[in-house]
Amino acid sequence: MSRFPHLAAQAEQRRRLQEIETHPADNSVVRDAFLGIGIRLGIVLGLAYGIQTVIPWLAG
């Protein structure tokens, strides 16, 4: 056991912070995938709505 527990706690905290920084979370891959799907879905739905809106306007 350390004779200076506060210094040991600070060192442990620094080690944990460095470990977190060197190993970023892998959720960025999942986030990017969902973002890509969301953008594509938005484009498709926007085009579908636009086409549905324009067809009666052209026909009428």
CHARMM-style PDB file with segment names, atoms N, HN, CA, C and O in Angstrom:
ATOM      1  N   MET     1       0.846  -1.181   0.000  1.00  0.00      PROA
ATOM      2  CA  MET     1       0.000   0.000   0.000  1.00  0.00      PROA
ATOM      3  C   MET     1       0.888   1.240   0.000  1.00  0.00      PROA
ATOM      4  O   MET     1       1.934   1.272   0.648  1.00  0.00      PROA
ATOM      5  N   SER     2       0.464   2.234  -0.719  1.00  0.00      PROA
ATOM      6  HN  SER     2      -0.386   2.208  -1.246  1.00  0.00      PROA
ATOM      7  CA  SER     2       1.249   3.448  -0.865  1.00  0.00      PROA
ATOM      8  C   SER     2       1.229   4.267   0.418  1.00  0.00      PROA
ATOM      9  O   SER     2       0.241   4.297   1.151  1.00  0.00      PROA
ATOM     10  N   ARG     3       2.350   4.927   0.660  1.00  0.00      PROA
ATOM     11  HN  ARG     3       3.153   4.902   0.064  1.00  0.00      PROA
ATOM     12  CA  ARG     3       2.405   5.815   1.823  1.00  0.00      PROA
ATOM     13  C   ARG     3       1.710   7.133   1.524  1.00  0.00      PROA
ATOM     14  O   ARG     3       1.405   7.900   2.437  1.00  0.00      PROA
ATOM     15  N   PHE     4       1.459   7.396   0.244  1.00  0.00      PROA
ATOM     16  HN  PHE     4       1.707   6.773  -0.497  1.00  0.00      PROA
ATOM     17  CA  PHE     4       0.788   8.621  -0.176  1.00  0.00      PROA
ATOM     18  C   PHE     4      -0.444   8.258  -1.008  1.00  0.00      PROA
ATOM     19  O   PHE     4      -0.396   8.276  -2.237  1.00  0.00      PROA
ATOM     20  N   PRO     5      -1.545   7.930  -0.333  1.00  0.00      PROA
ATOM     21  CA  PRO     5      -2.718   7.448  -1.081  1.00  0.00      PROA
ATOM     22  C   PRO     5      -3.278   8.471  -2.064  1.00  0.00      PROA
ATOM     23  O   PRO     5      -3.806   8.084  -3.107  1.00  0.00      PROA
ATOM     24  N   HSD     6      -3.176   9.769  -1.762  1.00  0.00      PROA
ATOM     25  HN  HSD     6      -2.747  10.083  -0.915  1.00  0.00      PROA
ATOM     26  CA  HSD     6      -3.718  10.766  -2.687  1.00  0.00      PROA
ATOM     27  C   HSD     6      -2.896  10.803  -3.972  1.00  0.00      PROA
ATOM     28  O   HSD     6      -3.451  11.004  -5.052  1.00  0.00      PROA
ATOM     29  N   LEU     7      -1.571  10.609  -3.869  1.00  0.00      PROA
ATOM     30  HN  LEU     7      -1.120  10.445  -2.991  1.00  0.00      PROA
ATOM     31  CA  LEU     7      -0.742  10.566  -5.075  1.00  0.00      PROA
ATOM     32  C   LEU     7      -1.029   9.306  -5.884  1.00  0.00      PROA
ATOM     33  O   LEU     7      -1.046   9.337  -7.115  1.00  0.00      PROA
ATOM     34  N   ALA     8      -1.253   8.203  -5.186  1.00  0.00      PROA
ATOM     35  HN  ALA     8      -1.240   8.177  -4.187  1.00  0.00      PROA
ATOM     36  CA  ALA     8      -1.586   6.957  -5.881  1.00  0.00      PROA
ATOM     37  C   ALA     8      -2.925   7.091  -6.596  1.00  0.00      PROA
ATOM     38  O   ALA     8      -3.090   6.591  -7.709  1.00  0.00      PROA
ATOM     39  N   ALA     9      -3.874   7.759  -5.966  1.00  0.00      PROA
ATOM     40  HN  ALA     9      -3.740   8.166  -5.062  1.00  0.00      PROA
ATOM     41  CA  ALA     9      -5.187   7.950  -6.591  1.00  0.00      PROA
ATOM     42  C   ALA     9      -5.071   8.847  -7.817  1.00  0.00      PROA
ATOM     43  O   ALA     9      -5.721   8.599  -8.832  1.00  0.00      PROA
ATOM     44  N   GLN    10      -4.244   9.894  -7.726  1.00  0.00      PROA
ATOM     45  HN  GLN    10      -3.717  10.096  -6.901  1.00  0.00      PROA
ATOM     46  CA  GLN    10      -4.054  10.773  -8.884  1.00  0.00      PROA
ATOM     47  C   GLN    10      -3.397  10.023 -10.036  1.00  0.00      PROA
ATOM     48  O   GLN    10      -3.785  10.186 -11.193  1.00  0.00      PROA
ATOM     49  N   ALA    11      -2.396   9.198  -9.715  1.00  0.00      PROA
ATOM     50  HN  ALA    11      -2.081   9.065  -8.775  1.00  0.00      PROA
ATOM     51  CA  ALA    11      -1.719   8.427 -10.760  1.00  0.00      PROA
ATOM     52  C   ALA    11      -2.685   7.446 -11.415  1.00  0.00      PROA
ATOM     53  O   ALA    11      -2.664   7.272 -12.634  1.00  0.00      PROA
ATOM     54  N   GLU    12      -3.521   6.810 -10.619  1.00  0.00      PROA
ATOM     55  HN  GLU    12      -3.538   6.951  -9.629  1.00  0.00      PROA
ATOM     56  CA  GLU    12      -4.507   5.869 -11.170  1.00  0.00      PROA
ATOM     57  C   GLU    12      -5.501   6.596 -12.066  1.00  0.00      PROA
ATOM     58  O   GLU    12      -5.878   6.091 -13.123  1.00  0.00      PROA
ATOM     59  N   GLN    13      -5.919   7.770 -11.644  1.00  0.00      PROA
ATOM     60  HN  GLN    13      -5.613   8.181 -10.785  1.00  0.00      PROA
ATOM     61  CA  GLN    13      -6.857   8.554 -12.459  1.00  0.00      PROA
ATOM     62  C   GLN    13      -6.203   8.952 -13.785  1.00  0.00      PROA
ATOM     63  O   GLN    13      -6.841   8.887 -14.836  1.00  0.00      PROA
ATOM     64  N   ARG    14      -4.931   9.364 -13.738  1.00  0.00      PROA
ATOM     65  HN  ARG    14      -4.412   9.418 -12.884  1.00  0.00      PROA
ATOM     66  CA  ARG    14      -4.216   9.716 -14.972  1.00  0.00      PROA
ATOM     67  C   ARG    14      -4.104   8.513 -15.895  1.00  0.00      PROA
ATOM     68  O   ARG    14      -4.287   8.633 -17.106  1.00  0.00      PROA
ATOM     69  N   ARG    15      -3.802   7.348 -15.317  1.00  0.00      PROA
ATOM     70  HN  ARG    15      -3.653   7.250 -14.333  1.00  0.00      PROA
ATOM     71  CA  ARG    15      -3.702   6.126 -16.125  1.00  0.00      PROA
ATOM     72  C   ARG    15      -5.027   5.800 -16.800  1.00  0.00      PROA
ATOM     73  O   ARG    15      -5.059   5.426 -17.973  1.00  0.00      PROA
ATOM     74  N   ARG    16      -6.113   5.942 -16.061  1.00  0.00      PROA
ATOM     75  HN  ARG    16      -6.088   6.245 -15.109  1.00  0.00      PROA
ATOM     76  CA  ARG    16      -7.429   5.651 -16.641  1.00  0.00      PROA
ATOM     77  C   ARG    16      -7.766   6.626 -17.763  1.00  0.00      PROA
ATOM     78  O   ARG    16      -8.299   6.221 -18.796  1.00  0.00      PROA
ATOM     79  N   LEU    17      -7.460   7.906 -17.570  1.00  0.00      PROA
ATOM     80  HN  LEU    17      -7.027   8.236 -16.730  1.00  0.00      PROA
ATOM     81  CA  LEU    17      -7.735   8.898 -18.606  1.00  0.00      PROA
ATOM     82  C   LEU    17      -6.925   8.616 -19.861  1.00  0.00      PROA
ATOM     83  O   LEU    17      -7.444   8.736 -20.971  1.00  0.00      PROA
ATOM     84  N   GLN    18      -5.661   8.244 -19.701  1.00  0.00      PROA
ATOM     85  HN  GLN    18      -5.240   8.147 -18.799  1.00  0.00      PROA
ATOM     86  CA  GLN    18      -4.834   7.922 -20.864  1.00  0.00      PROA
ATOM     87  C   GLN    18      -5.360   6.686 -21.569  1.00  0.00      PROA
ATOM     88  O   GLN    18      -5.344   6.613 -22.798  1.00  0.00      PROA
ATOM     89  N   GLU    19      -5.823   5.719 -20.803  1.00  0.00      PROA
ATOM     90  HN  GLU    19      -5.836   5.778 -19.805  1.00  0.00      PROA
ATOM     91  CA  GLU    19      -6.362   4.490 -21.395  1.00  0.00      PROA
ATOM     92  C   GLU    19      -7.618   4.793 -22.196  1.00  0.00      PROA
ATOM     93  O   GLU    19      -7.819   4.229 -23.272  1.00  0.00      PROA
ATOM     94  N   ILE    20      -8.459   5.670 -21.687  1.00  0.00      PROA
ATOM     95  HN  ILE    20      -8.296   6.128 -20.814  1.00  0.00      PROA
ATOM     96  CA  ILE    20      -9.681   6.048 -22.402  1.00  0.00      PROA
ATOM     97  C   ILE    20      -9.329   6.794 -23.680  1.00  0.00      PROA
ATOM     98  O   ILE    20      -9.954   6.572 -24.717  1.00  0.00      PROA
ATOM     99  N   GLU    21      -8.332   7.678 -23.618  1.00  0.00      PROA
ATOM    100  HN  GLU    21      -7.824   7.858 -22.776  1.00  0.00      PROA
ATOM    101  CA  GLU    21      -7.954   8.464 -24.793  1.00  0.00      PROA
ATOM    102  C   GLU    21      -7.327   7.602 -25.872  1.00  0.00      PROA
ATOM    103  O   GLU    21      -7.548   7.841 -27.060  1.00  0.00      PROA
ATOM    104  N   THR    22      -6.537   6.590 -25.475  1.00  0.00      PROA
ATOM    105  HN  THR    22      -6.357   6.396 -24.510  1.00  0.00      PROA
ATOM    106  CA  THR    22      -5.874   5.757 -26.479  1.00  0.00      PROA
ATOM    107  C   THR    22      -6.821   4.733 -27.090  1.00  0.00      PROA
ATOM    108  O   THR    22      -6.549   4.221 -28.176  1.00  0.00      PROA
ATOM    109  N   HSD    23      -7.926   4.424 -26.418  1.00  0.00      PROA
ATOM    110  HN  HSD    23      -8.147   4.839 -25.536  1.00  0.00      PROA
ATOM    111  CA  HSD    23      -8.904   3.462 -26.935  1.00  0.00      PROA
ATOM    112  C   HSD    23     -10.255   4.149 -27.088  1.00  0.00      PROA
ATOM    113  O   HSD    23     -11.115   4.013 -26.218  1.00  0.00      PROA
ATOM    114  N   PRO    24     -10.457   4.886 -28.182  1.00  0.00      PROA
ATOM    115  CA  PRO    24     -11.747   5.571 -28.337  1.00  0.00      PROA
ATOM    116  C   PRO    24     -12.886   4.565 -28.480  1.00  0.00      PROA
ATOM    117  O   PRO    24     -12.680   3.413 -28.864  1.00  0.00      PROA
ATOM    118  N   ALA    25     -14.061   5.017 -28.169  1.00  0.00      PROA
ATOM    119  HN  ALA    25     -14.228   5.952 -27.856  1.00  0.00      PROA
ATOM    120  CA  ALA    25     -15.233   4.146 -28.241  1.00  0.00      PROA
ATOM    121  C   ALA    25     -15.501   3.730 -29.684  1.00  0.00      PROA
ATOM    122  O   ALA    25     -15.280   4.501 -30.618  1.00  0.00      PROA
ATOM    123  N   ASP    26     -15.978   2.511 -29.847  1.00  0.00      PROA
ATOM    124  HN  ASP    26     -16.158   1.885 -29.088  1.00  0.00      PROA
ATOM    125  CA  ASP    26     -16.271   1.991 -31.179  1.00  0.00      PROA
ATOM    126  C   ASP    26     -17.677   2.356 -31.639  1.00  0.00      PROA
ATOM    127  O   ASP    26     -18.115   1.900 -32.695  1.00  0.00      PROA
ATOM    128  N   ASN    27     -18.381   3.160 -30.874  1.00  0.00      PROA
ATOM    129  HN  ASN    27     -18.025   3.531 -30.016  1.00  0.00      PROA
ATOM    130  CA  ASN    27     -19.748   3.504 -31.268  1.00  0.00      PROA
ATOM    131  C   ASN    27     -19.777   4.474 -32.435  1.00  0.00      PROA
ATOM    132  O   ASN    27     -20.844   4.723 -32.995  1.00  0.00      PROA
ATOM    133  N   SER    28     -18.619   5.035 -32.822  1.00  0.00      PROA
ATOM    134  HN  SER    28     -17.752   4.833 -32.367  1.00  0.00      PROA
ATOM    135  CA  SER    28     -18.611   5.954 -33.958  1.00  0.00      PROA
ATOM    136  C   SER    28     -18.963   5.222 -35.246  1.00  0.00      PROA
ATOM    137  O   SER    28     -19.584   5.800 -36.137  1.00  0.00      PROA
ATOM    138  N   VAL    29     -18.572   3.954 -35.353  1.00  0.00      PROA
ATOM    139  HN  VAL    29     -18.067   3.484 -34.629  1.00  0.00      PROA
ATOM    140  CA  VAL    29     -18.897   3.169 -36.549  1.00  0.00      PROA
ATOM    141  C   VAL    29     -20.402   2.972 -36.638  1.00  0.00      PROA
ATOM    142  O   VAL    29     -20.990   3.134 -37.707  1.00  0.00      PROA
ATOM    143  N   VAL    30     -21.018   2.629 -35.536  1.00  0.00      PROA
ATOM    144  HN  VAL    30     -20.541   2.498 -34.668  1.00  0.00      PROA
ATOM    145  CA  VAL    30     -22.468   2.426 -35.507  1.00  0.00      PROA
ATOM    146  C   VAL    30     -23.183   3.741 -35.780  1.00  0.00      PROA
ATOM    147  O   VAL    30     -24.161   3.775 -36.528  1.00  0.00      PROA
ATOM    148  N   ARG    31     -22.699   4.824 -35.177  1.00  0.00      PROA
ATOM    149  HN  ARG    31     -21.905   4.796 -34.570  1.00  0.00      PROA
ATOM    150  CA  ARG    31     -23.315   6.135 -35.391  1.00  0.00      PROA
ATOM    151  C   ARG    31     -23.229   6.538 -36.857  1.00  0.00      PROA
ATOM    152  O   ARG    31     -24.202   7.039 -37.422  1.00  0.00      PROA
ATOM    153  N   ASP    32     -22.068   6.324 -37.479  1.00  0.00      PROA
ATOM    154  HN  ASP    32     -21.277   5.917 -37.021  1.00  0.00      PROA
ATOM    155  CA  ASP    32     -21.912   6.671 -38.892  1.00  0.00      PROA
ATOM    156  C   ASP    32     -22.836   5.835 -39.771  1.00  0.00      PROA
ATOM    157  O   ASP    32     -23.394   6.343 -40.743  1.00  0.00      PROA
ATOM    158  N   ALA    33     -23.002   4.557 -39.436  1.00  0.00      PROA
ATOM    159  HN  ALA    33     -22.549   4.144 -38.646  1.00  0.00      PROA
ATOM    160  CA  ALA    33     -23.885   3.700 -40.227  1.00  0.00      PROA
ATOM    161  C   ALA    33     -25.327   4.187 -40.136  1.00  0.00      PROA
ATOM    162  O   ALA    33     -26.015   4.296 -41.151  1.00  0.00      PROA
ATOM    163  N   PHE    34     -25.782   4.480 -38.921  1.00  0.00      PROA
ATOM    164  HN  PHE    34     -25.224   4.391 -38.096  1.00  0.00      PROA
ATOM    165  CA  PHE    34     -27.154   4.962 -38.765  1.00  0.00      PROA
ATOM    166  C   PHE    34     -27.340   6.320 -39.422  1.00  0.00      PROA
ATOM    167  O   PHE    34     -28.402   6.603 -39.976  1.00  0.00      PROA
ATOM    168  N   LEU    35     -26.313   7.162 -39.363  1.00  0.00      PROA
ATOM    169  HN  LEU    35     -25.450   6.932 -38.912  1.00  0.00      PROA
ATOM    170  CA  LEU    35     -26.405   8.468 -40.005  1.00  0.00      PROA
ATOM    171  C   LEU    35     -26.528   8.310 -41.515  1.00  0.00      PROA
ATOM    172  O   LEU    35     -27.323   9.002 -42.151  1.00  0.00      PROA
ATOM    173  N   GLY    36     -25.743   7.403 -42.092  1.00  0.00      PROA
ATOM    174  HN  GLY    36     -25.097   6.841 -41.575  1.00  0.00      PROA
ATOM    175  CA  GLY    36     -25.826   7.158 -43.531  1.00  0.00      PROA
ATOM    176  C   GLY    36     -27.185   6.626 -43.940  1.00  0.00      PROA
ATOM    177  O   GLY    36     -27.748   7.043 -44.952  1.00  0.00      PROA
ATOM    178  N   ILE    37     -27.713   5.695 -43.142  1.00  0.00      PROA
ATOM    179  HN  ILE    37     -27.256   5.355 -42.320  1.00  0.00      PROA
ATOM    180  CA  ILE    37     -29.041   5.146 -43.436  1.00  0.00      PROA
ATOM    181  C   ILE    37     -30.093   6.247 -43.319  1.00  0.00      PROA
ATOM    182  O   ILE    37     -31.000   6.332 -44.147  1.00  0.00      PROA
ATOM    183  N   GLY    38     -29.973   7.085 -42.297  1.00  0.00      PROA
ATOM    184  HN  GLY    38     -29.236   7.016 -41.625  1.00  0.00      PROA
ATOM    185  CA  GLY    38     -30.939   8.168 -42.103  1.00  0.00      PROA
ATOM    186  C   GLY    38     -30.921   9.166 -43.243  1.00  0.00      PROA
ATOM    187  O   GLY    38     -31.971   9.632 -43.683  1.00  0.00      PROA
ATOM    188  N   ILE    39     -29.729   9.495 -43.723  1.00  0.00      PROA
ATOM    189  HN  ILE    39     -28.875   9.117 -43.365  1.00  0.00      PROA
ATOM    190  CA  ILE    39     -29.636  10.442 -44.839  1.00  0.00      PROA
ATOM    191  C   ILE    39     -30.259   9.845 -46.092  1.00  0.00      PROA
ATOM    192  O   ILE    39     -31.019  10.515 -46.792  1.00  0.00      PROA
ATOM    193  N   ARG    40     -29.939   8.586 -46.377  1.00  0.00      PROA
ATOM    194  HN  ARG    40     -29.322   8.042 -45.808  1.00  0.00      PROA
ATOM    195  CA  ARG    40     -30.515   7.936 -47.567  1.00  0.00      PROA
ATOM    196  C   ARG    40     -32.027   7.836 -47.454  1.00  0.00      PROA
ATOM    197  O   ARG    40     -32.744   8.083 -48.424  1.00  0.00      PROA
ATOM    198  N   LEU    41     -32.507   7.478 -46.282  1.00  0.00      PROA
ATOM    199  HN  LEU    41     -31.924   7.278 -45.494  1.00  0.00      PROA
ATOM    200  CA  LEU    41     -33.952   7.362 -46.081  1.00  0.00      PROA
ATOM    201  C   LEU    41     -34.622   8.718 -46.259  1.00  0.00      PROA
ATOM    202  O   LEU    41     -35.696   8.807 -46.854  1.00  0.00      PROA
ATOM    203  N   GLY    42     -34.001   9.766 -45.752  1.00  0.00      PROA
ATOM    204  HN  GLY    42     -33.129   9.694 -45.269  1.00  0.00      PROA
ATOM    205  CA  GLY    42     -34.551  11.107 -45.922  1.00  0.00      PROA
ATOM    206  C   GLY    42     -34.621  11.518 -47.382  1.00  0.00      PROA
ATOM    207  O   GLY    42     -35.599  12.128 -47.814  1.00  0.00      PROA
ATOM    208  N   ILE    43     -33.590  11.186 -48.140  1.00  0.00      PROA
ATOM    209  HN  ILE    43     -32.795  10.691 -47.789  1.00  0.00      PROA
ATOM    210  CA  ILE    43     -33.585  11.518 -49.570  1.00  0.00      PROA
ATOM    211  C   ILE    43     -34.688  10.760 -50.298  1.00  0.00      PROA
ATOM    212  O   ILE    43     -35.428  11.343 -51.089  1.00  0.00      PROA
ATOM    213  N   VAL    44     -34.797   9.460 -50.030  1.00  0.00      PROA
ATOM    214  HN  VAL    44     -34.195   8.987 -49.386  1.00  0.00      PROA
ATOM    215  CA  VAL    44     -35.811   8.639 -50.708  1.00  0.00      PROA
ATOM    216  C   VAL    44     -37.215   9.124 -50.360  1.00  0.00      PROA
ATOM    217  O   VAL    44     -38.058   9.270 -51.246  1.00  0.00      PROA
ATOM    218  N   LEU    45     -37.470   9.375 -49.079  1.00  0.00      PROA
ATOM    219  HN  LEU    45     -36.785   9.257 -48.360  1.00  0.00      PROA
ATOM    220  CA  LEU    45     -38.804   9.830 -48.685  1.00  0.00      PROA
ATOM    221  C   LEU    45     -39.100  11.226 -49.232  1.00  0.00      PROA
ATOM    222  O   LEU    45     -40.234  11.518 -49.612  1.00  0.00      PROA
ATOM    223  N   GLY    46     -38.092  12.079 -49.271  1.00  0.00      PROA
ATOM    224  HN  GLY    46     -37.171  11.842 -48.962  1.00  0.00      PROA
ATOM    225  CA  GLY    46     -38.280  13.410 -49.844  1.00  0.00      PROA
ATOM    226  C   GLY    46     -38.615  13.350 -51.320  1.00  0.00      PROA
ATOM    227  O   GLY    46     -39.494  14.070 -51.793  1.00  0.00      PROA
ATOM    228  N   LEU    47     -37.915  12.490 -52.052  1.00  0.00      PROA
ATOM    229  HN  LEU    47     -37.201  11.904 -51.668  1.00  0.00      PROA
ATOM    230  CA  LEU    47     -38.215  12.330 -53.478  1.00  0.00      PROA
ATOM    231  C   LEU    47     -39.615  11.754 -53.687  1.00  0.00      PROA
ATOM    232  O   LEU    47     -40.348  12.202 -54.569  1.00  0.00      PROA
ATOM    233  N   ALA    48     -39.984  10.764 -52.877  1.00  0.00      PROA
ATOM    234  HN  ALA    48     -39.389  10.401 -52.160  1.00  0.00      PROA
ATOM    235  CA  ALA    48     -41.312  10.168 -53.010  1.00  0.00      PROA
ATOM    236  C   ALA    48     -42.398  11.213 -52.753  1.00  0.00      PROA
ATOM    237  O   ALA    48     -43.380  11.288 -53.492  1.00  0.00      PROA
ATOM    238  N   TYR    49     -42.219  12.013 -51.713  1.00  0.00      PROA
ATOM    239  HN  TYR    49     -41.422  11.953 -51.113  1.00  0.00      PROA
ATOM    240  CA  TYR    49     -43.209  13.053 -51.420  1.00  0.00      PROA
ATOM    241  C   TYR    49     -43.246  14.094 -52.536  1.00  0.00      PROA
ATOM    242  O   TYR    49     -44.318  14.549 -52.935  1.00  0.00      PROA
ATOM    243  N   GLY    50     -42.088  14.462 -53.029  1.00  0.00      PROA
ATOM    244  HN  GLY    50     -41.217  14.093 -52.705  1.00  0.00      PROA
ATOM    245  CA  GLY    50     -42.036  15.438 -54.112  1.00  0.00      PROA
ATOM    246  C   GLY    50     -42.711  14.939 -55.370  1.00  0.00      PROA
ATOM    247  O   GLY    50     -43.429  15.688 -56.032  1.00  0.00      PROA
ATOM    248  N   ILE    51     -42.486  13.678 -55.706  1.00  0.00      PROA
ATOM    249  HN  ILE    51     -41.903  13.070 -55.169  1.00  0.00      PROA
ATOM    250  CA  ILE    51     -43.117  13.102 -56.903  1.00  0.00      PROA
ATOM    251  C   ILE    51     -44.629  13.043 -56.726  1.00  0.00      PROA
ATOM    252  O   ILE    51     -45.377  13.372 -57.647  1.00  0.00      PROA
ATOM    253  N   GLN    52     -45.083  12.621 -55.537  1.00  0.00      PROA
ATOM    254  HN  GLN    52     -44.475  12.353 -54.789  1.00  0.00      PROA
ATOM    255  CA  GLN    52     -46.525  12.560 -55.284  1.00  0.00      PROA
ATOM    256  C   GLN    52     -47.163  13.944 -55.363  1.00  0.00      PROA
ATOM    257  O   GLN    52     -48.318  14.078 -55.767  1.00  0.00      PROA
ATOM    258  N   THR    53     -46.422  14.952 -54.983  1.00  0.00      PROA
ATOM    259  HN  THR    53     -45.484  14.842 -54.655  1.00  0.00      PROA
ATOM    260  CA  THR    53     -46.952  16.310 -55.018  1.00  0.00      PROA
ATOM    261  C   THR    53     -46.981  16.866 -56.432  1.00  0.00      PROA
ATOM    262  O   THR    53     -47.900  17.601 -56.794  1.00  0.00      PROA
ATOM    263  N   VAL    54     -45.989  16.523 -57.225  1.00  0.00      PROA
ATOM    264  HN  VAL    54     -45.242  15.927 -56.930  1.00  0.00      PROA
ATOM    265  CA  VAL    54     -45.855  17.103 -58.564  1.00  0.00      PROA
ATOM    266  C   VAL    54     -46.777  16.429 -59.576  1.00  0.00      PROA
ATOM    267  O   VAL    54     -47.255  17.095 -60.494  1.00  0.00      PROA
ATOM    268  N   ILE    55     -47.041  15.137 -59.440  1.00  0.00      PROA
ATOM    269  HN  ILE    55     -46.653  14.595 -58.694  1.00  0.00      PROA
ATOM    270  CA  ILE    55     -47.856  14.416 -60.436  1.00  0.00      PROA
ATOM    271  C   ILE    55     -49.244  15.043 -60.589  1.00  0.00      PROA
ATOM    272  O   ILE    55     -49.639  15.322 -61.721  1.00  0.00      PROA
ATOM    273  N   PRO    56     -50.000  15.279 -59.523  1.00  0.00      PROA
ATOM    274  CA  PRO    56     -51.319  15.914 -59.713  1.00  0.00      PROA
ATOM    275  C   PRO    56     -51.207  17.326 -60.286  1.00  0.00      PROA
ATOM    276  O   PRO    56     -52.072  17.765 -61.044  1.00  0.00      PROA
ATOM    277  N   TRP    57     -50.139  18.034 -59.921  1.00  0.00      PROA
ATOM    278  HN  TRP    57     -49.436  17.677 -59.306  1.00  0.00      PROA
ATOM    279  CA  TRP    57     -49.946  19.390 -60.429  1.00  0.00      PROA
ATOM    280  C   TRP    57     -49.693  19.367 -61.939  1.00  0.00      PROA
ATOM    281  O   TRP    57     -50.188  20.227 -62.667  1.00  0.00      PROA
ATOM    282  N   LEU    58     -48.920  18.376 -62.409  1.00  0.00      PROA
ATOM    283  HN  LEU    58     -48.518  17.677 -61.818  1.00  0.00      PROA
ATOM    284  CA  LEU    58     -48.666  18.241 -63.847  1.00  0.00      PROA
ATOM    285  C   LEU    58     -49.918  17.771 -64.593  1.00  0.00      PROA
ATOM    286  O   LEU    58     -50.193  18.223 -65.704  1.00  0.00      PROA
ATOM    287  N   ALA    59     -50.671  16.861 -63.971  1.00  0.00      PROA
ATOM    288  HN  ALA    59     -50.448  16.494 -63.068  1.00  0.00      PROA
ATOM    289  CA  ALA    59     -51.854  16.301 -64.628  1.00  0.00      PROA
ATOM    290  C   ALA    59     -53.005  17.312 -64.657  1.00  0.00      PROA
ATOM    291  O   ALA    59     -53.842  17.278 -65.559  1.00  0.00      PROA
ATOM    292  N   GLY    60     -53.043  18.190 -63.689  1.00  0.00      PROA
ATOM    293  HN  GLY    60     -52.363  18.218 -62.956  1.00  0.00      PROA
ATOM    294  CA  GLY    60     -54.209  19.037 -63.543  1.00  0.00      PROA
ATOM    295  C   GLY    60     -54.093  20.348 -64.200  1.00  0.00      PROA
ATOM    296  OT1 GLY    60     -55.024  21.152 -64.142  1.00  0.00      PROA
TER     297      GLY     60
END
